[in-house]
């Protein structure tokens, strides 16, 4: 029979020196004294086939009597088949999980936004991305715990704006869904995402493309293109020059507004827009977009003053605003009306044509008036062509063939099938 340890009193326990000491009363109950004199309780016991040393707390916060009580309770649990160490780990994990789930929607959104916003290309888009959630989601969901947000909460936000502001409502839904996905991945919520569309909200809301079909930009009509071009030549200023360059290149307005001289290679006759460049619409992981420079484009560039890094600069420096090109487009339209014309209107909607609609005019010209390959036109417009597999293996951008196409397009604008001819001065 093993020798039983002497039962020490509280005073004797307090006087123990450095080391590990039996205190008696419960087999395996020990007092551990560190080098700096700190005292704590241990219970040395066998749990199944494992030898455990289980901490019972510091002394004197846990008194001698309390330590013996805890030791007795722990050994009783062990006899019932409970491993105190594993039980404590499980309780700690449950506590951490509970604390994680105690995250509000605003807190979850801020954490997700910190990761998402750097991916967005412009400050303006970053502001819009955040503003939609702050305006529509925060008032309803902001203070709610992410774990408690349900389908009805999402519908309460979307119903009032789904049919009147469908595009905005769709973006709000998507951003709520991503925020809750982030919260779930980080351990802050469990279960299905109440903002998911498929098999969920699609059963309660009309399909966005059915109630708000995407509208095309009002485009310049083919039969008006030559007249429009000569009206454009009558305009002066940097905005008119930028609009002419956009027309000749069939580029997006943002690509032209933020075009830089270091993107222009006059020797190779190329304009190269790098991935991730502001307003390029090319993701950082995408491929550079090359634009072949025709004689007409180069002649226009030769008329521009070098006022900084940008091809087209505002009067006070910096980039032109989107409104500047729109103003030039509107001035051309109004000038035609003053002469007794009807202006420059979209064929279907009868709305005034806008700068972006020049791209549509170019695409219709390729289809209806030329034999140029449609894929080549799509590449010129910086659109993705074909399946992802084809995109991965087809590395050609048909640059020289596109140069011929853009030459022909310039010729069409002046009513000449061969070339544009002559320098156009806007400044």
N, C-alpha and C positions, 0 to 999 in steps of 0.2 A: 504494500500500500504506500503510495507516494507521500512524502513528508509534506504536511500542510504549512503554508507560510504563516508567520505570526501576523495577527491583525493589528495594523498600526493605527494610532489615533491621528486626528487631524493635525495636532501639534507636531507629532513625529514625522508626518508626511511633509510638513512645511520645512523641517530641518534637514531633509535628505540632501545629500551632496550629488555631484555630477555622476551620471550613469543611469542604469535602468534597475528599478527595485520592485520586488514583490511587496504588495501592501496588505495581502490577506483579505479574507472576507468572501471573496469570489475567486475561484481558481483561474489563474491566468491574468488577473488584473494587475497592471504594472504602472509605476510612476516613472516617467522619463524626464531627466533633468539635463538640460543642454549646458554647454560650456559657459554661456552667459547667465545661467541660473534660471532660465525659463523652464517651467514645469508643465507637463501635459500627461494625459491618461492614455494608456494603451491596453487593449485586450488581446492577449495572445491565445489563439484558439484554432482548432482544426475545423475546416468547413469542407465536408466531403473528403477528397483526397488532398486538399490544399491546406497548407499552414498559413494562417492569416494573422497580421497584426493590424487591428482595427482601432483607429483613433476615436476617443470618446470625448475630446474637448480639452481645453486648457484649465489648469488649476491656478488660482482659486475660483475662477468663474464657475467651473464645475466642481462642486465640493466633493469631499471624500464620500459622503453618503450618496450623493447623486451619481457619482461614478460607479459605485457598487450597484446602484439601482439599474443604471444603463447596461452594465455588464451582464446582470442577471437577465434583463429583457432581451439582450442580443443573443445570449446563449439559448434562451427559450425559442427565439425565432429560428436559430440554426437547427434545433431539434425538430422544428416543423418543416424543414426543408428549404428555408429562406436563406439566401446568401446575402448578408448585410452589405457587402461591398458592391455587388451588382445592383442591389436594390437602391443604394444611394446614387449610383451612376444613372440609373433609369429615372430617378426622381429629379436629378440635376438636368438631364436631357429634357424632361417634360417641362421644367421651369424655364429653360432657355427657349424651347419651342413656344411656350406661352408668351414669353416676353417678345419674341420675334413677331408673333401674330398680333401683338399690341401696337401695330404700326398703322397710322392713319393714311388715308389716300393721298393727302398733300405730301406727307413725308415720303411715301413710296414714289410719288411722281417726281419729287425733287431728286431722289436718288437715281431714278431711271433717266431723268433729263440730263443729269451730269454726265451720263455715259452716251446719251443719244445726240445731244446738241452739237458736240464737236464734229459729228458726221455730216451735218448740214452745211451746204456750201456758202450761204450768205447770211449776214447778220439780220437782214430783213426777213428771210425765211425762218430763221431761228426765233425771231420775235413773234411771227405769225403762228408758228408751231406751238409755242407756249401759250399765246394769248387765247387760242380757241379752247384749250383745256381750262384755263383760269376763268374764262367767261361762262362756259356752259357746265363744266363738270364740278368745279370747286364749290359752288353754292349748294349743291345737293350732296356731293360725296366727300368734300374736303375734310370734314371732321370725323367721318366714319372710319372704323377699323377696316382694313382691306379684307379681313376674314369675314366680316359681316355683310359685305356688299353683295346684293343678289340681283337677279334678272329684273325684278320690278324697279329697282333703283335705277338701273340703266335705262329702262323704258321711260321712266319719269323724266329723264333728261332729253331723250331723243324724240318722243312723240310730238312735243310742241314745234320742233323745227324740221322734222323729217321731210315733210312735203313742201315746205316753204323755203327752206335753206338746205336742200338735200346734200349738196357737195360739202358744205361745212359740217352738217350732221354726220356724214360718212367719215370725215376726218376725225371728228370728236370720238366717234365710236372706236375707230382704229387705235387712237392714242390711249383711250381708256383700256382697251383690250391689251395693248402692249405693256401698260403700266401694271396691270394685274398679273400678266404673265411674268413680268420681272419680280413682282412680290412673291409669286408662288415659287419661282426658281430660287429665290433667296430664303425660302422657308417661312414667309410671313402669312401664307394662306394655303389652304388645301381645297381640293374639289375642282369641278369644271369652271371655266372662265365664263361669267355671266354676260360678258360683252362680246363673246364669240358670235360670228355671223352664221356659219353653217350649222344646221341642225338646231339652231337656237333662236337668235333674233330674226332670222329670215322667215320664221313661222309667224312672227308678230308684226313685221314691217314690210312695206312694199319694196321690191327690188329697186335700188337707186337708179339704174339705167332705164327703168320703165317710167318712172315719174319725173326724172330730170335728165333726159338724154343729153349727152355732151354736145355743146354747140361749137361749131367751127368759127374761126375768126373771119369777119367779113373780108372777102378777097377781091382784088382787082380783077376785072373781067379781061379775057384775052383780047377782045376787040377794042378795049380801051387802053391797052398797054402802051402802044406807041404814042398816042396822044398824051397819056399820063407822063411818059418819060420826057417829052419836050416841055411839058408844063413844069416838071421838076427842074429842068435846066434853067428855067427862069427864076428859080428860088436862089437866094444867097444865104450863106452862113454855114456853120459847121454841122448843124442838124440836117440840112439838105444834102451835104456831102456824105454824111453817115448813111442817110436814107438811100442815096444812090449806090453806095458800096454794098448795102444790104440787098438792094435789088439785084445788082450784078452777081453777087455771090450766093444768093438765095439762103442767106444765113439767118439765124435768130437775132433778134434785136440786141439781146444781152451780149451775144458773141461779138457783135460789132462795137457796141458801146465801150466794152472793156478790152478791145483789141490793142495789143502793144507792138511797138516797132520791133522789139526783139523776137516777135513771132513771125516777122516778115523776112523771107530770104529772097531777095530780088534776083540773085544769081541763079538760084534753082527755080525761081518763079513759084514760090510756095508760101502759103500762110498756114502755120501749124499751131493748132490750139491744143494745149497739153491737158491731160486729165486733171480734174480738180480745180482748174482755173475758174475764177469767179464768173458766174453766169454762163459757163460753158455747157452746162447740162451733161457733162461727162463726169461720171463718178471717179474718185481718185484711183480706183482699181481698173478703170477702163483704158481704152487705147486712144492715142492722139488722133485728132481729126485734121486731115490735110485738105486744104482748099487750093486747087490750081489757080494761079494768078494769070489772067488773060491780059492782052494788051490794053483793053479798056480799063481793067482794074488798076494796072500799073500806071497808066496815064493819070488816073484819078489820084492815086497815091502821090504821084510826083507834084501835084498841085497843093498838097497839104503842108503847112508849116510844121517844123519839128519843135513843139512847145513842151515836150516832156516825154514820158514813157508811152503815153497813149497816142493812138492814131488820131482820135477825135476828142478834143478837149473842150470843156465848158468855158465860157468867157472868164469865169473867176478861177479857172483851174479845176482839175479833177475830171471825172467822167461825165459825159452827157447823161441827163436823166431820160427815162423812158418817155416822158412827156414831150421832150424836145423833138424826137423823131415823129411822135404823134402830131405835134403842132405843125410840122412841115407837111405831113400828109393832109392834115385838115386845111392848110392854106392852099394847097393845090386843088383840093375839092371845091373850096369856096371861090377860087379864081375862075374855075370852069363855070360855076353857077352865075357869076357876075357877067360872063360873056354870053349868057343865055343857054348854057348847057344844063345837064342834070347832075353834074358832078361825077364822082367815081363811086359807084354803088355795087354791093354784092349782088350777083345774079339772082339768088334765091331769096335772101332776107330783105334786100333793098336797103340795107344799112350801109353807112359810109365805110369804105374800105380802110383798113388799118395796116400799119407796117408789117405785122406778122402775116397778114393775108397775101403779101407778095410771094411768100413761099408756096402757097396754094396755087397762085397764078402760074408760077414756074412749073409746078408738078402737072397741072392740067395741060400746059403747053407741051411738055414732054409726051404726054399720052395722046393728045389729039392732033398735034401738028408736026410730030417728028417720028423717026424710027429708032430713036435712042432707047437702049435697054431700060426698063422700069427700075431694075435693081440699082442701076447706075444713078438714076435720079434720086432714089432713096438714100444712097450713100452721100450724094451731094447735100441732101437735107440733114445729114448726120443722124439718120434713122438706122436702127438695127435691121439687118437683112437676113432672112432665113432663120432656120432653127439654131439652137445653141450649138449643136454639133457642127453645123455648117459654119457658124461664126468662129468656132475654135480652129477649124482647118483652113478656111478661106481667108488668107491674110492679105490678099490683094485689094487695094481700094481704087483700082482702075484710074489712076491719077491722070495719065495722058489722054485716055478716052474721055474722061470728064472735062479735061481742058478744052477739047473740041466741042463738047456739048455746051459748055459755058460760053465759048466764043459764039456759037450759034444763037444762044439765048440773048447775048448782048446785041447781036445783029437783029434779032426779032424785035427788041425793044425800040430800035430806031427805024423799023420797017425795012431793014436790009438783011437779006439772008446770009450775007457773008461776014460782015464785021461792023462794029459800031462806028468807027472812024471819028477822028477829031477829039481834042481834049475838051472835057467839060469842066469849066471853072465855077466853083461855088463860093469862092472866098475872094 
